[in-house]
């Protein structure tokens, strides 16, 4: 029997997000969509993640309109988005009414597959998204935020996959955002999840550490159903492995991919000059194409490594880089081993920096870390040590309920605040997620004089 493996193409979302900070406008995407639709992909990942924010903040585009335009042209292939559970596309928990409305509108405007993850792997933070996606007629794929630590064993993740299946997931994804899933562990993890859960299993990794292609070969052998790749123009480095190369290797091993090589070649030919344009403009920094094996040693995502270095360099403290890096795993252990994914990667990095710079651990603590320790982000993977907890929040009570249970409905308030410029529920949701950026975007759209400075004319009459 021929072994089949399907591909999700990420160039329109994670591929370009990882390499050019999501700066690709819709106008670059539209001319190639028909070719992509005919190439044989399982899905096109093209929305969610940072695309929404980038559209309104940098590109002066309506993200909902991007989705509708792409849907109009893509007739045969599923459209997929990435959602941060109760955080949606932002960095804090939203009330259930906002989550429900956002998921419903995403499906209504053209999304087929919603991949939803929680930074702490707290499945309570996924439930509203799962239920709503299914009720709206979408496919809900729950994603395991893959990480490594003393407690993050293969068995831990298998148990999590079972929990996700019980919560109503339609499929499961192993989301390795840091590119630290090694080939052998990938093989074991996929084989055991496939044994335990009767759902399609997708694997997502990044090429950052230099092992991603080997990992994909091993997870394919273990029975993964789908893998995520990016067309070669926007592949490698902090992005995914190249679609064409992985497809050729797997077909050579006897797998059927269903991909049409001539369509992939057309895609690469189309995206190559777009990549070169971003390179010439300085938006595609050559460093993001570098291989970073330190990612495997420190278990820190590549993006986090470069962020830390630039933060330290700005403050003239680049000589502290190794010291801060060595502090990251200690802080992570203190805080119950959270996966280093947005927003936790930024929070752990900042705390490590403060510990080193102040010369005393937890002397300075950002509010986000305090909220995390209070339980406002969800349940940490392992309990936080009592002494660390007391150092950070004293004797304050820790929240044990699902954090969103403490948030009153928010949608009516958002609708009232933006009623001057909002013309639809999609506009209100844009404002709910990114208030200032959305207000400016909608204001410019509705009022031609919105951001033109008011000029005052000083008239003096000389009576002498």
Buried (B, 14 or more C-beta within 10 A) or exposed (E): EEEEBBBBBBBBBBBBBBBBBBBBBBEBBBEBBBBBBBBBBBBBBBBBBBBBBBBBBEBEBBBBEBBEBBBEBBEEBBBBBBBBBBBBBBBBBBBBBBBBBBBBBBBBBBBBBBBBBBBBBBBBBBBBBBBBBBEBEBBBBBBBBBBBBEEBEBEBBBEBBBBBBEBBBBBBBBBBBBBBBBBEBBBBBBBBBBEBBEBBBBBBBBBBBBBBBBBBBBBBBBBBBBBBBBBBBBBBBBBBBBBBBBBBBBBEEEBEBBBBBEBBBBBBEBBBEBBEEBBEEEEBBEEBBBBBEBBBEBBBBBBBBBBBBEBBEEEEBBEBBEBBBEBBBEBBBBBBBBBBBBBBBBBBBBBBBBBBBEEEBBEBBBEBBBBBBBBBBBBBBBEBEEEBBEBBBEEEEEBEEBBBEEBEEBBEEBBEBBEEBBEEBBBBBBBBBBBEBBBBBBBBBEEEEBEEEEEEEEEEEEEE
